[in-house]
């Protein structure tokens, strides 16, 4: 549990909203994929792409934040 708390914090030790939003959208995307397999449903491709763009942007911003000058 301590490891999970450390992952969701930024460099200063505060909770990072970018990481929380990225994690939430990752869970939503995984849920959509699993439900499409189990329940044989189709998710709207535009919504799936929008969720993927949010995840990619969040991860990119979090990674860039690590190398940005302080």
Residue, then its C-alpha position, 0 to 999 in steps of 0.5 A: x500500500x505504501x508503494x501505491x501511495x508513493x506512485x501517486x505522489x509528485x516529486x515534492x510528496x504531494x498527491x499528483x492530480x495528473x497521476x490520479x486522473x491517468x490511473x482512473x482513466x486507465x481503469x476505465x479503459x481496462x473496464x471497457x475492454x474487459x466488458x467488451x470481451x465478457x459481455x460482448x458489447x461494443x464501446x464507441x471508438x471515439x470515446x475509447x480514443x478520447x480516453x486513450x488520449x487523456x492517458x497518453x497526455x497524462x503520462x507524458x506530462x508526468x514524465x516531462x515533469x520529472x525532467x523539467x528544471x526546478 
